Amino acid sequence: MPLLSILFASLASAACTRETLSSTFDTFLNSSISKANFSTTLGLSPTLRISQNNILLKTLPETIYTNTTSLYKPFRIQVIDHEVCEIATFVLLNQNTEPALASIRIKTREDGKTIQELEILNVLKGSHAFFAPQTFPQTAPPMWSTPTTGEGNLTRTQLIQIANLYPSGIQAGDGSAIPGAPTCPRIENGVLTSTTCYKNLANFKQPVTNRRWIADTVTGVVLGGFYFDKPAAKGSKFGLWLNEYFKIEGGRLAGVEAAMKELWGVPWVDVWGPEGRGVSV
């Protein structure tokens, strides 16, 4: 690589920092709640691409940005992946008078500020049989924000490889290959479905497709976005789109926090999938 290219790459990497990405997300969320003029508070790319619940939208006001009024609770799980200039956050919101679970992914330019991609999974009452915002604690358990140390430090690739064993286990109906901690709670839309997330996966066996990932090498938290292909498995007319946040400690899966919504349509196409920007594993 030419010396000048190396210099520019180094500058870009340095600009896209954890602090900058975190600030960009906070500005987005606070601007939404305060109803600030987004054209002056947010740095939006002219080529900004937006989706909500896998529907491409043309403008920011078409999203939850318009109807978010406050935090339902300050609960937050966050993945900051500075290597690819992305940040994703699981938050609990009030949208007008209704509580909502939202998983928000932002991708920026190399400056960490100019938003190029905005992907939202918005879960409301009726999105799935499981919906219990009242069960969430005020703040996320400390493990979700605690940095990993020593031998627990893994690369981005290693974190994604470990997290990917989970949907692969569901697809196979066998979780024996998943390195799980003694306790690994799996919580889906606020409902605790297991305290050992890697066991009894035969009950959920189905194709898991359109897998996309971002990973936080500081906290060991990984976001996986993927689709449970119920039409293929059971002949259903809808599938399940999930954003699952995984906590990995010492190379083992220690917790799963999922936001999920039933989405209709056969065949189902991920608007961020291989035909677009995303990369499946």
Order of alpha helices (4+ residues) and beta strands (2+ residues): alpha-alpha-alpha-beta-beta-alpha-beta-beta-beta-beta-alpha-beta-beta-beta-beta-alpha-beta-beta
